[in-house]
Structure formats: structure tokens, C-alpha cells
Amino acid sequence: MPTKKRDYKKEYRDYHGKPKQIKNRSLRNSARKKLGLKIGDPREADHKKSIKKGGTNNPRNLRAVSRKTNRKKGSK
């Protein structure tokens, strides 16, 4: 069964290039910098209190966790 080839330009244009997604990516990168996570580090910045619920990118609200742990937690 042949798989359909992904159109990355279309994905960027329709989703990743939107102002809201660009802002979200900027916030994630900012949190990674504040934790001192380097490029290639598999850990992610986790917000103890999610931004959605009024949390900030303050270092006291951040912790470095594995991708699996962060995705399991979600934005509770």
C-alpha cells in the first residue's frame, strides 16, 4: 500500500506559518533557553503551571523533563 508523500510547504503555509504558531514556537524556545537546554538535548521545558492556566516562563515555573513525561502530562 503506497503512502502519500507529505507536502511540507503546504503544512507550513496552512499551520506552522500562522502568527499564533510562530508565537507559540517563540515561547517554547524562550523556555528552553531559560533552562539552559542546548540544541539536540532530548529533554523538553515543562511548565509546572501551564501558560494556558496563567503560568509564565519564569525559571521557577520551569523544569526539564523527558518528552514522554511532558506529553503524558499535557496541559492539566
PDB file of N, CA, C, O and CB in Angstrom:
ATOM      1  N   MET A   1       0.835  -1.167   0.000  1.00  0.00           N
ATOM      2  CA  MET A   1       0.000   0.000   0.000  1.00  0.00           C
ATOM      3  C   MET A   1       0.890   1.242   0.000  1.00  0.00           C
ATOM      4  O   MET A   1       1.571   1.502   0.992  1.00  0.00           O
ATOM      5  CB  MET A   1      -0.956  -0.009   1.210  1.00  0.00           C
ATOM      6  N   PRO A   2       0.901   2.004  -1.070  1.00  0.00           N
ATOM      7  CA  PRO A   2       1.761   3.183  -1.145  1.00  0.00           C
ATOM      8  C   PRO A   2       1.254   4.299  -0.219  1.00  0.00           C
ATOM      9  O   PRO A   2       0.053   4.526  -0.075  1.00  0.00           O
ATOM     10  CB  PRO A   2       1.839   3.691  -2.595  1.00  0.00           C
ATOM     11  N   THR A   3       2.233   4.989   0.404  1.00  0.00           N
ATOM     12  CA  THR A   3       1.858   6.090   1.281  1.00  0.00           C
ATOM     13  C   THR A   3       1.949   7.406   0.516  1.00  0.00           C
ATOM     14  O   THR A   3       2.786   7.570  -0.371  1.00  0.00           O
ATOM     15  CB  THR A   3       2.758   6.125   2.539  1.00  0.00           C
ATOM     16  N   LYS A   4       1.085   8.324   0.873  1.00  0.00           N
ATOM     17  CA  LYS A   4       1.072   9.626   0.218  1.00  0.00           C
ATOM     18  C   LYS A   4       2.236  10.463   0.739  1.00  0.00           C
ATOM     19  O   LYS A   4       2.463  10.520   1.948  1.00  0.00           O
ATOM     20  CB  LYS A   4      -0.280  10.354   0.455  1.00  0.00           C
ATOM     21  N   LYS A   5       2.960  11.099  -0.142  1.00  0.00           N
ATOM     22  CA  LYS A   5       4.104  11.913   0.231  1.00  0.00           C
ATOM     23  C   LYS A   5       3.626  13.217   0.876  1.00  0.00           C
ATOM     24  O   LYS A   5       2.700  13.860   0.382  1.00  0.00           O
ATOM     25  CB  LYS A   5       4.989  12.205  -1.000  1.00  0.00           C
ATOM     26  N   ARG A   6       4.271  13.601   1.989  1.00  0.00           N
ATOM     27  CA  ARG A   6       3.881  14.815   2.704  1.00  0.00           C
ATOM     28  C   ARG A   6       4.286  16.067   1.934  1.00  0.00           C
ATOM     29  O   ARG A   6       5.358  16.121   1.331  1.00  0.00           O
ATOM     30  CB  ARG A   6       4.508  14.835   4.097  1.00  0.00           C
ATOM     31  N   ASP A   7       3.434  17.048   1.963  1.00  0.00           N
ATOM     32  CA  ASP A   7       3.712  18.343   1.352  1.00  0.00           C
ATOM     33  C   ASP A   7       4.085  19.314   2.469  1.00  0.00           C
ATOM     34  O   ASP A   7       3.216  19.971   3.043  1.00  0.00           O
ATOM     35  CB  ASP A   7       2.479  18.867   0.526  1.00  0.00           C
ATOM     36  N   TYR A   8       5.374  19.402   2.775  1.00  0.00           N
ATOM     37  CA  TYR A   8       5.844  20.202   3.888  1.00  0.00           C
ATOM     38  C   TYR A   8       5.581  21.695   3.694  1.00  0.00           C
ATOM     39  O   TYR A   8       5.292  22.404   4.658  1.00  0.00           O
ATOM     40  CB  TYR A   8       7.312  19.967   4.094  1.00  0.00           C
ATOM     41  N   LYS A   9       5.679  22.173   2.465  1.00  0.00           N
ATOM     42  CA  LYS A   9       5.409  23.587   2.203  1.00  0.00           C
ATOM     43  C   LYS A   9       3.962  23.923   2.523  1.00  0.00           C
ATOM     44  O   LYS A   9       3.674  24.978   3.088  1.00  0.00           O
ATOM     45  CB  LYS A   9       5.723  23.936   0.740  1.00  0.00           C
ATOM     46  N   LYS A  10       3.053  23.027   2.163  1.00  0.00           N
ATOM     47  CA  LYS A  10       1.635  23.242   2.451  1.00  0.00           C
ATOM     48  C   LYS A  10       1.384  23.204   3.951  1.00  0.00           C
ATOM     49  O   LYS A  10       0.621  24.018   4.470  1.00  0.00           O
ATOM     50  CB  LYS A  10       0.771  22.187   1.741  1.00  0.00           C
ATOM     51  N   GLU A  11       2.019  22.265   4.655  1.00  0.00           N
ATOM     52  CA  GLU A  11       1.866  22.187   6.108  1.00  0.00           C
ATOM     53  C   GLU A  11       2.324  23.487   6.757  1.00  0.00           C
ATOM     54  O   GLU A  11       1.648  24.011   7.642  1.00  0.00           O
ATOM     55  CB  GLU A  11       2.661  20.994   6.677  1.00  0.00           C
ATOM     56  N   TYR A  12       3.468  24.010   6.324  1.00  0.00           N
ATOM     57  CA  TYR A  12       3.976  25.240   6.907  1.00  0.00           C
ATOM     58  C   TYR A  12       3.024  26.392   6.616  1.00  0.00           C
ATOM     59  O   TYR A  12       2.697  27.179   7.504  1.00  0.00           O
ATOM     60  CB  TYR A  12       5.378  25.554   6.372  1.00  0.00           C
ATOM     61  N   ARG A  13       2.588  26.483   5.382  1.00  0.00           N
ATOM     62  CA  ARG A  13       1.709  27.578   4.971  1.00  0.00           C
ATOM     63  C   ARG A  13       0.374  27.538   5.720  1.00  0.00           C
ATOM     64  O   ARG A  13      -0.139  28.577   6.136  1.00  0.00           O
ATOM     65  CB  ARG A  13       1.462  27.517   3.460  1.00  0.00           C
ATOM     66  N   ASP A  14      -0.181  26.340   5.889  1.00  0.00           N
ATOM     67  CA  ASP A  14      -1.507  26.200   6.489  1.00  0.00           C
ATOM     68  C   ASP A  14      -1.495  26.126   8.016  1.00  0.00           C
ATOM     69  O   ASP A  14      -2.533  26.348   8.640  1.00  0.00           O
ATOM     70  CB  ASP A  14      -2.167  24.976   5.947  1.00  0.00           C
ATOM     71  N   TYR A  15      -0.362  25.823   8.630  1.00  0.00           N
ATOM     72  CA  TYR A  15      -0.358  25.667  10.084  1.00  0.00           C
ATOM     73  C   TYR A  15       0.847  26.340  10.749  1.00  0.00           C
ATOM     74  O   TYR A  15       0.685  27.284  11.523  1.00  0.00           O
ATOM     75  CB  TYR A  15      -0.377  24.194  10.439  1.00  0.00           C
ATOM     76  N   HIS A  16       2.031  25.863  10.451  1.00  0.00           N
ATOM     77  CA  HIS A  16       3.226  26.305  11.163  1.00  0.00           C
ATOM     78  C   HIS A  16       3.577  27.768  10.904  1.00  0.00           C
ATOM     79  O   HIS A  16       4.231  28.400  11.734  1.00  0.00           O
ATOM     80  CB  HIS A  16       4.387  25.440  10.780  1.00  0.00           C
ATOM     81  N   GLY A  17       3.158  28.302   9.781  1.00  0.00           N
ATOM     82  CA  GLY A  17       3.489  29.689   9.440  1.00  0.00           C
ATOM     83  C   GLY A  17       2.501  30.705   9.957  1.00  0.00           C
ATOM     84  O   GLY A  17       2.688  31.902   9.741  1.00  0.00           O
ATOM     85  N   LYS A  18       1.455  30.268  10.633  1.00  0.00           N
ATOM     86  CA  LYS A  18       0.449  31.188  11.168  1.00  0.00           C
ATOM     87  C   LYS A  18       1.036  31.963  12.353  1.00  0.00           C
ATOM     88  O   LYS A  18       1.840  31.417  13.109  1.00  0.00           O
ATOM     89  CB  LYS A  18      -0.833  30.413  11.601  1.00  0.00           C
ATOM     90  N   PRO A  19       0.641  33.233  12.521  1.00  0.00           N
ATOM     91  CA  PRO A  19       1.184  34.053  13.612  1.00  0.00           C
ATOM     92  C   PRO A  19       1.048  33.407  14.988  1.00  0.00           C
ATOM     93  O   PRO A  19       1.961  33.507  15.808  1.00  0.00           O
ATOM     94  CB  PRO A  19       0.498  35.391  13.627  1.00  0.00           C
ATOM     95  N   LYS A  20      -0.072  32.750  15.252  1.00  0.00           N
ATOM     96  CA  LYS A  20      -0.275  32.116  16.557  1.00  0.00           C
ATOM     97  C   LYS A  20       0.759  31.008  16.788  1.00  0.00           C
ATOM     98  O   LYS A  20       1.298  30.887  17.889  1.00  0.00           O
ATOM     99  CB  LYS A  20      -1.705  31.541  16.660  1.00  0.00           C
ATOM    100  N   GLN A  21       1.039  30.202  15.761  1.00  0.00           N
ATOM    101  CA  GLN A  21       2.002  29.114  15.908  1.00  0.00           C
ATOM    102  C   GLN A  21       3.427  29.648  16.014  1.00  0.00           C
ATOM    103  O   GLN A  21       4.255  29.084  16.728  1.00  0.00           O
ATOM    104  CB  GLN A  21       1.892  28.146  14.731  1.00  0.00           C
ATOM    105  N   ILE A  22       3.706  30.729  15.307  1.00  0.00           N
ATOM    106  CA  ILE A  22       5.036  31.340  15.399  1.00  0.00           C
ATOM    107  C   ILE A  22       5.256  31.860  16.819  1.00  0.00           C
ATOM    108  O   ILE A  22       6.342  31.697  17.376  1.00  0.00           O
ATOM    109  CB  ILE A  22       5.195  32.495  14.358  1.00  0.00           C
ATOM    110  N   LYS A  23       4.230  32.487  17.409  1.00  0.00           N
ATOM    111  CA  LYS A  23       4.326  32.983  18.783  1.00  0.00           C
ATOM    112  C   LYS A  23       4.526  31.830  19.760  1.00  0.00           C
ATOM    113  O   LYS A  23       5.359  31.922  20.662  1.00  0.00           O
ATOM    114  CB  LYS A  23       3.067  33.783  19.157  1.00  0.00           C
ATOM    115  N   ASN A  24       3.763  30.737  19.589  1.00  0.00           N
ATOM    116  CA  ASN A  24       3.897  29.576  20.470  1.00  0.00           C
ATOM    117  C   ASN A  24       5.297  28.975  20.384  1.00  0.00           C
ATOM    118  O   ASN A  24       5.876  28.599  21.404  1.00  0.00           O
ATOM    119  CB  ASN A  24       2.850  28.516  20.115  1.00  0.00           C
ATOM    120  N   ARG A  25       5.843  28.883  19.173  1.00  0.00           N
ATOM    121  CA  ARG A  25       7.192  28.346  18.986  1.00  0.00           C
ATOM    122  C   ARG A  25       8.217  29.240  19.678  1.00  0.00           C
ATOM    123  O   ARG A  25       9.173  28.750  20.279  1.00  0.00           O
ATOM    124  CB  ARG A  25       7.522  28.213  17.482  1.00  0.00           C
ATOM    125  N   SER A  26       8.012  30.557  19.590  1.00  0.00           N
ATOM    126  CA  SER A  26       8.903  31.506  20.236  1.00  0.00           C
ATOM    127  C   SER A  26       8.882  31.329  21.755  1.00  0.00           C
ATOM    128  O   SER A  26       9.930  31.382  22.399  1.00  0.00           O
ATOM    129  CB  SER A  26       8.514  32.936  19.861  1.00  0.00           C
ATOM    130  N   LEU A  27       7.695  31.120  22.331  1.00  0.00           N
ATOM    131  CA  LEU A  27       7.578  30.904  23.774  1.00  0.00           C
ATOM    132  C   LEU A  27       8.272  29.611  24.196  1.00  0.00           C
ATOM    133  O   LEU A  27       8.941  29.577  25.228  1.00  0.00           O
ATOM    134  CB  LEU A  27       6.102  30.867  24.190  1.00  0.00           C
ATOM    135  N   ARG A  28       8.118  28.539  23.400  1.00  0.00           N
ATOM    136  CA  ARG A  28       8.795  27.272  23.719  1.00  0.00           C
ATOM    137  C   ARG A  28      10.304  27.437  23.680  1.00  0.00           C
ATOM    138  O   ARG A  28      11.010  26.958  24.568  1.00  0.00           O
ATOM    139  CB  ARG A  28       8.365  26.167  22.743  1.00  0.00           C
ATOM    140  N   ASN A  29      10.800  28.115  22.649  1.00  0.00           N
ATOM    141  CA  ASN A  29      12.246  28.320  22.528  1.00  0.00           C
ATOM    142  C   ASN A  29      12.778  29.184  23.662  1.00  0.00           C
ATOM    143  O   ASN A  29      13.882  28.954  24.157  1.00  0.00           O
ATOM    144  CB  ASN A  29      12.584  28.962  21.182  1.00  0.00           C
ATOM    145  N   SER A  30      12.004  30.171  24.071  1.00  0.00           N
ATOM    146  CA  SER A  30      12.392  31.034  25.184  1.00  0.00           C
ATOM    147  C   SER A  30      12.512  30.218  26.475  1.00  0.00           C
ATOM    148  O   SER A  30      13.461  30.394  27.240  1.00  0.00           O
ATOM    149  CB  SER A  30      11.370  32.180  25.364  1.00  0.00           C
ATOM    150  N   ALA A  31      11.556  29.333  26.709  1.00  0.00           N
ATOM    151  CA  ALA A  31      11.592  28.496  27.910  1.00  0.00           C
ATOM    152  C   ALA A  31      12.812  27.573  27.881  1.00  0.00           C
ATOM    153  O   ALA A  31      13.459  27.377  28.910  1.00  0.00           O
ATOM    154  CB  ALA A  31      10.293  27.665  28.030  1.00  0.00           C
ATOM    155  N   ARG A  32      13.133  27.005  26.717  1.00  0.00           N
ATOM    156  CA  ARG A  32      14.306  26.135  26.601  1.00  0.00           C
ATOM    157  C   ARG A  32      15.588  26.910  26.933  1.00  0.00           C
ATOM    158  O   ARG A  32      16.467  26.393  27.622  1.00  0.00           O
ATOM    159  CB  ARG A  32      14.395  25.537  25.175  1.00  0.00           C
ATOM    160  N   LYS A  33      15.687  28.140  26.445  1.00  0.00           N
ATOM    161  CA  LYS A  33      16.877  28.956  26.713  1.00  0.00           C
ATOM    162  C   LYS A  33      17.014  29.242  28.203  1.00  0.00           C
ATOM    163  O   LYS A  33      18.114  29.167  28.751  1.00  0.00           O
ATOM    164  CB  LYS A  33      16.816  30.276  25.927  1.00  0.00           C
ATOM    165  N   LYS A  34      15.906  29.569  28.861  1.00  0.00           N
ATOM    166  CA  LYS A  34      15.954  29.890  30.286  1.00  0.00           C
ATOM    167  C   LYS A  34      16.390  28.691  31.117  1.00  0.00           C
ATOM    168  O   LYS A  34      17.003  28.861  32.171  1.00  0.00           O
ATOM    169  CB  LYS A  34      14.594  30.382  30.761  1.00  0.00           C
ATOM    170  N   LEU A  35      16.084  27.484  30.657  1.00  0.00           N
ATOM    171  CA  LEU A  35      16.507  26.272  31.366  1.00  0.00           C
ATOM    172  C   LEU A  35      17.938  25.870  31.002  1.00  0.00           C
ATOM    173  O   LEU A  35      18.544  25.037  31.675  1.00  0.00           O
ATOM    174  CB  LEU A  35      15.550  25.118  31.055  1.00  0.00           C
ATOM    175  N   GLY A  36      18.467  26.461  29.944  1.00  0.00           N
ATOM    176  CA  GLY A  36      19.822  26.128  29.519  1.00  0.00           C
ATOM    177  C   GLY A  36      19.883  24.856  28.687  1.00  0.00           C
ATOM    178  O   GLY A  36      20.938  24.227  28.599  1.00  0.00           O
ATOM    179  N   LEU A  37      18.758  24.463  28.071  1.00  0.00           N
ATOM    180  CA  LEU A  37      18.747  23.268  27.221  1.00  0.00           C
ATOM    181  C   LEU A  37      19.354  23.606  25.864  1.00  0.00           C
ATOM    182  O   LEU A  37      18.920  24.547  25.201  1.00  0.00           O
ATOM    183  CB  LEU A  37      17.299  22.715  27.051  1.00  0.00           C
ATOM    184  N   LYS A  38      20.324  22.861  25.470  1.00  0.00           N
ATOM    185  CA  LYS A  38      21.027  23.097  24.209  1.00  0.00           C
ATOM    186  C   LYS A  38      20.306  22.416  23.053  1.00  0.00           C
ATOM    187  O   LYS A  38      19.462  21.544  23.261  1.00  0.00           O
ATOM    188  CB  LYS A  38      22.475  22.595  24.298  1.00  0.00           C
ATOM    189  N   ILE A  39      20.645  22.822  21.841  1.00  0.00           N
ATOM    190  CA  ILE A  39      20.097  22.185  20.647  1.00  0.00           C
ATOM    191  C   ILE A  39      20.545  20.728  20.644  1.00  0.00           C
ATOM    192  O   ILE A  39      21.724  20.436  20.845  1.00  0.00           O
ATOM    193  CB  ILE A  39      20.557  22.924  19.339  1.00  0.00           C
ATOM    194  N   GLY A  40      19.619  19.828  20.418  1.00  0.00           N
ATOM    195  CA  GLY A  40      19.926  18.406  20.409  1.00  0.00           C
ATOM    196  C   GLY A  40      19.640  17.720  21.732  1.00  0.00           C
ATOM    197  O   GLY A  40      19.627  16.491  21.800  1.00  0.00           O
ATOM    198  N   ASP A  41      19.410  18.494  22.783  1.00  0.00           N
ATOM    199  CA  ASP A  41      19.054  17.913  24.076  1.00  0.00           C
ATOM    200  C   ASP A  41      17.641  17.348  23.961  1.00  0.00           C
ATOM    201  O   ASP A  41      16.719  18.086  23.613  1.00  0.00           O
ATOM    202  CB  ASP A  41      19.151  18.976  25.234  1.00  0.00           C
ATOM    203  N   PRO A  42      17.448  16.064  24.243  1.00  0.00           N
ATOM    204  CA  PRO A  42      16.135  15.445  24.037  1.00  0.00           C
ATOM    205  C   PRO A  42      15.077  15.878  25.053  1.00  0.00           C
ATOM    206  O   PRO A  42      13.891  15.614  24.854  1.00  0.00           O
ATOM    207  CB  PRO A  42      16.275  13.955  24.083  1.00  0.00           C
ATOM    208  N   ARG A  43      15.485  16.533  26.127  1.00  0.00           N
ATOM    209  CA  ARG A  43      14.512  16.947  27.140  1.00  0.00           C
ATOM    210  C   ARG A  43      13.713  18.161  26.656  1.00  0.00           C
ATOM    211  O   ARG A  43      14.130  18.883  25.750  1.00  0.00           O
ATOM    212  CB  ARG A  43      15.226  17.272  28.473  1.00  0.00           C
ATOM    213  N   GLU A  44      12.561  18.361  27.285  1.00  0.00           N
ATOM    214  CA  GLU A  44      11.711  19.496  26.962  1.00  0.00           C
ATOM    215  C   GLU A  44      11.503  20.347  28.196  1.00  0.00           C
ATOM    216  O   GLU A  44      11.671  19.877  29.322  1.00  0.00           O
ATOM    217  CB  GLU A  44      10.364  19.029  26.395  1.00  0.00           C
ATOM    218  N   ALA A  45      11.137  21.602  27.981  1.00  0.00           N
ATOM    219  CA  ALA A  45      10.809  22.501  29.082  1.00  0.00           C
ATOM    220  C   ALA A  45       9.354  22.265  29.459  1.00  0.00           C
ATOM    221  O   ALA A  45       8.457  22.397  28.626  1.00  0.00           O
ATOM    222  CB  ALA A  45      11.062  23.999  28.695  1.00  0.00           C
ATOM    223  N   ASP A  46       9.129  21.918  30.715  1.00  0.00           N
ATOM    224  CA  ASP A  46       7.776  21.686  31.209  1.00  0.00           C
ATOM    225  C   ASP A  46       7.406  22.829  32.140  1.00  0.00           C
ATOM    226  O   ASP A  46       8.193  23.217  33.003  1.00  0.00           O
ATOM    227  CB  ASP A  46       7.663  20.307  31.938  1.00  0.00           C
ATOM    228  N   HIS A  47       6.212  23.364  31.963  1.00  0.00           N
ATOM    229  CA  HIS A  47       5.715  24.410  32.850  1.00  0.00           C
ATOM    230  C   HIS A  47       4.947  23.739  33.978  1.00  0.00           C
ATOM    231  O   HIS A  47       3.994  22.999  33.731  1.00  0.00           O
ATOM    232  CB  HIS A  47       4.815  25.438  32.082  1.00  0.00           C
ATOM    233  N   LYS A  48       5.357  23.996  35.211  1.00  0.00           N
ATOM    234  CA  LYS A  48       4.655  23.418  36.362  1.00  0.00           C
ATOM    235  C   LYS A  48       3.210  23.882  36.360  1.00  0.00           C
ATOM    236  O   LYS A  48       2.297  23.078  36.546  1.00  0.00           O
ATOM    237  CB  LYS A  48       5.349  23.810  37.694  1.00  0.00           C
ATOM    238  N   LYS A  49       2.997  25.173  36.150  1.00  0.00           N
ATOM    239  CA  LYS A  49       1.651  25.717  35.948  1.00  0.00           C
ATOM    240  C   LYS A  49       1.596  26.148  34.494  1.00  0.00           C
ATOM    241  O   LYS A  49       2.333  27.045  34.086  1.00  0.00           O
ATOM    242  CB  LYS A  49       1.327  26.926  36.940  1.00  0.00           C
ATOM    243  N   SER A  50       0.737  25.524  33.712  1.00  0.00           N
ATOM    244  CA  SER A  50       0.724  25.758  32.272  1.00  0.00           C
ATOM    245  C   SER A  50       0.435  27.217  31.931  1.00  0.00           C
ATOM    246  O   SER A  50      -0.253  27.921  32.670  1.00  0.00           O
ATOM    247  CB  SER A  50      -0.305  24.861  31.610  1.00  0.00           C
ATOM    248  N   ILE A  51       0.970  27.649  30.806  1.00  0.00           N
ATOM    249  CA  ILE A  51       0.747  29.008  30.332  1.00  0.00           C
ATOM    250  C   ILE A  51      -0.743  29.223  30.104  1.00  0.00           C
ATOM    251  O   ILE A  51      -1.270  30.306  30.356  1.00  0.00           O
ATOM    252  CB  ILE A  51       1.548  29.282  29.034  1.00  0.00           C
ATOM    253  N   LYS A  52      -1.406  28.195  29.630  1.00  0.00           N
ATOM    254  CA  LYS A  52      -2.843  28.254  29.380  1.00  0.00           C
ATOM    255  C   LYS A  52      -3.620  28.612  30.644  1.00  0.00           C
ATOM    256  O   LYS A  52      -4.677  29.240  30.575  1.00  0.00           O
ATOM    257  CB  LYS A  52      -3.335  26.923  28.828  1.00  0.00           C
ATOM    258  N   LYS A  53      -3.089  28.208  31.800  1.00  0.00           N
ATOM    259  CA  LYS A  53      -3.769  28.452  33.073  1.00  0.00           C
ATOM    260  C   LYS A  53      -3.130  29.588  33.870  1.00  0.00           C
ATOM    261  O   LYS A  53      -3.311  29.678  35.085  1.00  0.00           O
ATOM    262  CB  LYS A  53      -3.771  27.186  33.905  1.00  0.00           C
ATOM    263  N   GLY A  54      -2.380  30.455  33.181  1.00  0.00           N
ATOM    264  CA  GLY A  54      -1.823  31.628  33.846  1.00  0.00           C
ATOM    265  C   GLY A  54      -0.383  31.502  34.280  1.00  0.00           C
ATOM    266  O   GLY A  54       0.131  32.394  34.954  1.00  0.00           O
ATOM    267  N   GLY A  55       0.291  30.414  33.915  1.00  0.00           N
ATOM    268  CA  GLY A  55       1.702  30.254  34.249  1.00  0.00           C
ATOM    269  C   GLY A  55       2.572  31.157  33.386  1.00  0.00           C
ATOM    270  O   GLY A  55       2.093  31.766  32.429  1.00  0.00           O
ATOM    271  N   THR A  56       3.834  31.237  33.727  1.00  0.00           N
ATOM    272  CA  THR A  56       4.764  32.098  32.994  1.00  0.00           C
ATOM    273  C   THR A  56       5.989  31.291  32.566  1.00  0.00           C
ATOM    274  O   THR A  56       6.098  30.096  32.844  1.00  0.00           O
ATOM    275  CB  THR A  56       5.190  33.315  33.860  1.00  0.00           C
ATOM    276  N   ASN A  57       6.902  31.973  31.887  1.00  0.00           N
ATOM    277  CA  ASN A  57       8.178  31.366  31.514  1.00  0.00           C
ATOM    278  C   ASN A  57       9.245  31.674  32.555  1.00  0.00           C
ATOM    279  O   ASN A  57      10.438  31.572  32.269  1.00  0.00           O
ATOM    280  CB  ASN A  57       8.628  31.862  30.133  1.00  0.00           C
ATOM    281  N   ASN A  58       8.832  32.043  33.745  1.00  0.00           N
ATOM    282  CA  ASN A  58       9.755  32.301  34.840  1.00  0.00           C
ATOM    283  C   ASN A  58      10.483  30.993  35.168  1.00  0.00           C
ATOM    284  O   ASN A  58       9.848  29.939  35.218  1.00  0.00           O
ATOM    285  CB  ASN A  58       9.002  32.866  36.099  1.00  0.00           C
ATOM    286  N   PRO A  59      11.804  31.040  35.392  1.00  0.00           N
ATOM    287  CA  PRO A  59      12.542  29.812  35.686  1.00  0.00           C
ATOM    288  C   PRO A  59      11.986  28.989  36.853  1.00  0.00           C
ATOM    289  O   PRO A  59      12.156  27.771  36.886  1.00  0.00           O
ATOM    290  CB  PRO A  59      13.957  30.156  35.975  1.00  0.00           C
ATOM    291  N   ARG A  60      11.322  29.648  37.809  1.00  0.00           N
ATOM    292  CA  ARG A  60      10.730  28.903  38.931  1.00  0.00           C
ATOM    293  C   ARG A  60       9.536  28.054  38.486  1.00  0.00           C
ATOM    294  O   ARG A  60       9.150  27.112  39.179  1.00  0.00           O
ATOM    295  CB  ARG A  60      10.293  29.872  40.034  1.00  0.00           C
ATOM    296  N   ASN A  61       8.955  28.386  37.340  1.00  0.00           N
ATOM    297  CA  ASN A  61       7.799  27.650  36.830  1.00  0.00           C
ATOM    298  C   ASN A  61       8.221  26.596  35.803  1.00  0.00           C
ATOM    299  O   ASN A  61       7.368  25.895  35.257  1.00  0.00           O
ATOM    300  CB  ASN A  61       6.787  28.620  36.205  1.00  0.00           C
ATOM    301  N   LEU A  62       9.514  26.476  35.535  1.00  0.00           N
ATOM    302  CA  LEU A  62      10.003  25.561  34.507  1.00  0.00           C
ATOM    303  C   LEU A  62      10.787  24.407  35.108  1.00  0.00           C
ATOM    304  O   LEU A  62      11.407  24.538  36.164  1.00  0.00           O
ATOM    305  CB  LEU A  62      10.868  26.308  33.509  1.00  0.00           C
ATOM    306  N   ARG A  63      10.748  23.276  34.416  1.00  0.00           N
ATOM    307  CA  ARG A  63      11.606  22.142  34.767  1.00  0.00           C
ATOM    308  C   ARG A  63      11.891  21.372  33.484  1.00  0.00           C
ATOM    309  O   ARG A  63      11.085  21.383  32.554  1.00  0.00           O
ATOM    310  CB  ARG A  63      10.934  21.215  35.855  1.00  0.00           C
ATOM    311  N   ALA A  64      13.022  20.714  33.439  1.00  0.00           N
ATOM    312  CA  ALA A  64      13.409  19.923  32.274  1.00  0.00           C
ATOM    313  C   ALA A  64      12.962  18.480  32.501  1.00  0.00           C
ATOM    314  O   ALA A  64      13.341  17.849  33.488  1.00  0.00           O
ATOM    315  CB  ALA A  64      14.955  20.002  32.020  1.00  0.00           C
ATOM    316  N   VAL A  65      12.156  17.972  31.580  1.00  0.00           N
ATOM    317  CA  VAL A  65      11.659  16.601  31.681  1.00  0.00           C
ATOM    318  C   VAL A  65      11.789  15.916  30.323  1.00  0.00           C
ATOM    319  O   VAL A  65      12.005  16.569  29.302  1.00  0.00           O
ATOM    320  CB  VAL A  65      10.182  16.579  32.170  1.00  0.00           C
ATOM    321  N   SER A  66      11.654  14.604  30.328  1.00  0.00           N
ATOM    322  CA  SER A  66      11.717  13.867  29.075  1.00  0.00           C
ATOM    323  C   SER A  66      10.482  14.176  28.234  1.00  0.00           C
ATOM    324  O   SER A  66       9.451  14.603  28.754  1.00  0.00           O
ATOM    325  CB  SER A  66      11.834  12.348  29.337  1.00  0.00           C
ATOM    326  N   ARG A  67      10.600  13.960  26.957  1.00  0.00           N
ATOM    327  CA  ARG A  67       9.485  14.202  26.044  1.00  0.00           C
ATOM    328  C   ARG A  67       8.267  13.366  26.430  1.00  0.00           C
ATOM    329  O   ARG A  67       7.139  13.857  26.412  1.00  0.00           O
ATOM    330  CB  ARG A  67       9.900  13.893  24.601  1.00  0.00           C
ATOM    331  N   LYS A  68       8.502  12.102  26.779  1.00  0.00           N
ATOM    332  CA  LYS A  68       7.413  11.197  27.146  1.00  0.00           C
ATOM    333  C   LYS A  68       6.656  11.722  28.365  1.00  0.00           C
ATOM    334  O   LYS A  68       5.426  11.718  28.385  1.00  0.00           O
ATOM    335  CB  LYS A  68       7.959   9.788  27.428  1.00  0.00           C
ATOM    336  N   THR A  69       7.390  12.170  29.373  1.00  0.00           N
ATOM    337  CA  THR A  69       6.776  12.695  30.591  1.00  0.00           C
ATOM    338  C   THR A  69       5.957  13.945  30.291  1.00  0.00           C
ATOM    339  O   THR A  69       4.839  14.096  30.785  1.00  0.00           O
ATOM    340  CB  THR A  69       7.850  13.007  31.641  1.00  0.00           C
ATOM    341  N   ASN A  70       6.516  14.838  29.480  1.00  0.00           N
ATOM    342  CA  ASN A  70       5.836  16.097  29.170  1.00  0.00           C
ATOM    343  C   ASN A  70       4.565  15.853  28.352  1.00  0.00           C
ATOM    344  O   ASN A  70       3.538  16.482  28.607  1.00  0.00           O
ATOM    345  CB  ASN A  70       6.782  17.038  28.408  1.00  0.00           C
ATOM    346  N   ARG A  71       4.624  14.961  27.389  1.00  0.00           N
ATOM    347  CA  ARG A  71       3.454  14.700  26.555  1.00  0.00           C
ATOM    348  C   ARG A  71       2.375  13.968  27.338  1.00  0.00           C
ATOM    349  O   ARG A  71       1.185  14.151  27.084  1.00  0.00           O
ATOM    350  CB  ARG A  71       3.848  13.890  25.324  1.00  0.00           C
ATOM    351  N   LYS A  72       2.791  13.139  28.289  1.00  0.00           N
ATOM    352  CA  LYS A  72       1.847  12.395  29.122  1.00  0.00           C
ATOM    353  C   LYS A  72       1.069  13.372  30.035  1.00  0.00           C
ATOM    354  O   LYS A  72      -0.129  13.212  30.268  1.00  0.00           O
ATOM    355  CB  LYS A  72       2.602  11.319  29.978  1.00  0.00           C
ATOM    356  N   LYS A  73       1.787  14.374  30.532  1.00  0.00           N
ATOM    357  CA  LYS A  73       1.183  15.342  31.419  1.00  0.00           C
ATOM    358  C   LYS A  73       0.165  16.209  30.690  1.00  0.00           C
ATOM    359  O   LYS A  73      -0.910  16.476  31.227  1.00  0.00           O
ATOM    360  CB  LYS A  73       2.251  16.205  32.049  1.00  0.00           C
ATOM    361  N   GLY A  74       0.480  16.649  29.489  1.00  0.00           N
ATOM    362  CA  GLY A  74      -0.410  17.532  28.746  1.00  0.00           C
ATOM    363  C   GLY A  74      -0.474  18.898  29.419  1.00  0.00           C
ATOM    364  O   GLY A  74       0.464  19.286  30.116  1.00  0.00           O
ATOM    365  N   SER A  75      -1.572  19.636  29.220  1.00  0.00           N
ATOM    366  CA  SER A  75      -1.715  20.958  29.846  1.00  0.00           C
ATOM    367  C   SER A  75      -2.804  20.882  30.913  1.00  0.00           C
ATOM    368  O   SER A  75      -3.853  21.516  30.801  1.00  0.00           O
ATOM    369  CB  SER A  75      -2.059  22.059  28.778  1.00  0.00           C
ATOM    370  N   LYS A  76      -2.536  20.107  31.929  1.00  0.00           N
ATOM    371  CA  LYS A  76      -3.506  19.920  33.015  1.00  0.00           C
ATOM    372  C   LYS A  76      -3.524  21.108  33.938  1.00  0.00           C
ATOM    373  O   LYS A  76      -4.282  21.124  34.909  1.00  0.00           O
ATOM    374  CB  LYS A  76      -3.196  18.662  33.806  1.00  0.00           C
TER     375      LYS A  76
END
